[in-house]
Amino acid sequence: MSRDKLRIAVFASGSGSNFQALAEAARAGELGPAEIALLVCDKPEAKVMSRASELGIETFAFRPKEYASREAYETEIAAELAARGIGLIVLAGYMRILTDVLVGAYEGRMINVHPSLLPAFPGVRAIEQALDYGVKVTGVTIHFVDGGLDSGPIIAQRVIELAPGDTAETLAPRIHAIEHELLPQTVRLIAEGRVKLAGRFVTVDA
């Protein structure tokens, strides 16, 4: 177990394309002093599990219904993270609201990628929300996680213009392409100690 790198746990619930992007960036040395040490998944049958297996990355999968409460399974997750020396959690399509068991323990060390320009369109179906509202631009946000719904301090954002006639099916691949670039870049900045958090404000050293 490497202790000289920032060890990252990625939380995901679905296909895991952002997990794949991070893992490939790590293999290519593009995450700087960081490595993907663990995948945490609340759906053992999800495609992201097979991605992790193919990449040789350890996994911790669980079924929430088998626990008495969210706090109960998060306590077990926290033990798994501690045992592996995890220093950063990346939520990449993890579709569960977290409790203070994890949010409190990893304050300032947990980030989320969201497919809109927060604070606009938090929560689920953000791409559809933006389209329904009729915006001219949308994008991707990476933010620290706090106790609210996609409400934590913003680290990075990237804008994308909507094209006439865009639908969720045409826009989503362009959003995901941005996520796959911006998320590894942001993780590297954090690993290099270049991201500073003070209250709600985040600064990034050039």
N, C-alpha and C positions, 0 to 999 in steps of 0.2 A: 504493500500500500504506500503510494507516494504521499509524503507529507509536505513536500516543498512546493506543491501546486495547490491552487484553489480547487477544492473538490466540490463538484456540482451535482445536485440531484435535480433531475427534470421530472415534473409531474405532468402526466398526460392522460387523456381519457379515450382518444380516438385513433385516427390513422397514424398520427405522429410525424407529420412532415417537418414540423419545426424541430422536433427531437432529432430527426435524421439530419437536418441541416446543421444543427449544433454538433452532432457526433462527427460528421464529415469535416466540419471546420476544425474540430479538435485533432482529428487524424492528420490534417494538413498543416497543423501547427499554427492555425489562424486564431486560436483563442488565447495566445500568449501563455502566461503561467497558470493555465486552468485545464482541468480535465473533467469529462463526464464520468462520474463514478457510479451513478445509480439512476434507474428509472423507477418512479412510483406510479402505479396505475390502479385505478379503482374498477377496472373492467378486465379481468384476466384473459378474456377472449379478444380483446382489442388488437387491431393490426400493429399498433406500436410495440406490443410485446414481441411479435416476431421480428420486427426491425431491431430491437435490442438484442435478441438472441443472435441474429446474423452478425451484429457488430461486436458481439462478445461483451456486452455491458450488463452488469448485474441488475436484477429487477426485484422489486417488492410489489406484488399484486395482492389485492384484497377485495372482498365483497362487503360493501358497507352494511348490507342488511344482516350480516352475521354478527354485528356489534350492537351493543345497547344504545350507543349514542355516537355522534360525530367526535366528541371528545375522547371516547374510548379508542376508536381506531386511529385518531391523531396521536394519542399517547404512544401507541405501538409504532406508528411511523416515526415519531420523534426519537424513539429508542434506536430504530434502524439508522436514522441519520447520524445520531451521536456515535454509534458503533463504527461508522465509516468516516468520521471526521468531516462531515459535510459543512462547507462554509457558505454556500449560496444555494438557494432554491430558485429554480426557474419554472414558473407555471406556463406551460405551452399547450393550451387546449385542455386544461384540467377543469372539468365542468362541475366542481363542487365548491360551495362556499366554505371557507376555512374558519375555524374558531381561534380563540386566543391561545390555545395550546401550541399551535404552530406559529401564528402571526406574532404572538408575544415573544416566543423564543428566537424567532428569526427577524425581528424588527431591523430594518435597514439592510437585510441580507436575503430578501425575497423579492423577486421581480415577476411581472406578468406582461405578456404581449397581448395587445387588444386590437381588433381590426376596425378601429375608427380613430378620429382625432378627439380624444377625450379632452374636456368633459362631455363632449357630445356623444350620444348613443352608447351609454354603458350597458352592461348586461348582455343577454343572449341576442342573437340575430342582429348584430350591430350593422352588418352590411345591408341587410334588408331594411333596417330602421333608417339608414342614411338615404337609401333609394326612395323609400316611401315619403321621406321629408322633402325630397326634391333638391338636395344640396348639389352644388356644382363641383365641390372638391370633398374628398374624404381622405383616409389614409390609415396609418398604423401608429400606435402609441406603445411605448415600453415604459412601465412605471413601477415604482416600489409599491408593495402591497401593504395596505393598512387594514383597519377593521371594517371599511366600507365596501361598497360595490364599485370596483374599478375607480376608486377615488384617491388612490395614493399619489405621492409626488411624482411628477413626470420627469423621466430621464431623457427620452428621445422621441421625436416624432418625424414622420415623413409623409408628405402630401402626394396624393394622386388625383388627377383630374378625371371627372366622369366624362365618358363619351356619349353622344346622343344615342338613345336606345339601349343604354347599358341595363343589364339585368343582373341578378345575383349570380347567375351562371357565368356571365362574361366578366363581371368585376372581381369575383372571388379569386380567380387565378392570379390576377395582377396584384391584389392585396397580399396573397400568400407569397408571391415572389419578393415583395418588399420585406415581409416578415423574415424570410429566409436569409436576407442580407443584413437587415438591421439588428436582428437579435444576436447573431454571433459577434457583430461589431461592438454592440453594447456590452456583452459579456466580457469581451476582451478588455474594454475600458475599465470595467469593474475589477477584473483580475489584476490589472496593472495599477490599481489604486488611484485612478484618475477621475473617479466619480465621487463627488462630495455631497452629502446630504445635510441640510440645516433647516429644520422645520419642514415647510412645504417646498423649499427651494433646493434645486439640484444644480450644481455646477460641474462642468467637465473640463479638466485641464487639457489644453491643447498639446 
